[in-house]
Every structure is written in C-alpha cells, then in structure tokens.
C-alpha cells in the first residue's frame, strides 16, 4: 500500500493510464474535499470521495491521514 501522495499517484497513473502529475492533481483535490468533509464531521463523505473521485477502497484513507 502506498504511504505518500506521490506513491499513490504513481500507482493510479499505472492503473488509469494518466500521468503522475494528473493523478497528483486529482489526489490533491480529493484531499481538500476530504478535509472539508472531515471537519464537517462527515466521514462517510470521505469514503465516497475516495471511491468516486479516485476509484479507491476506504482503506486508502490511511494515505490521506499520514
């Protein structure tokens, strides 16, 4: 499992066929959205953002916490 945004971006780039830079931009946007949801107390929204925006399972939230 990746531990940094850069590692996650490389994994997603390989999976999705986009550049690492494009994936990193998507990750950063998702991280901002997740931060807002978290501070609003909506943890379900954080999981939804992972799934809908990045196509990731909830366990990948660890990358965003670290």
ZIPE-V430734 format. One line per field, one symbol per residue. burial: # if it has 16 or more other C-alpha atoms within 10 Angstrom, else .. A space follows every 10 residues. Layout:
# ZIPE-V430734
burial: ???
This chain:
# ZIPE-V430734
burial: ....#..### ###......# ..##..#..# #.###.#... ....###### .........# ...#..
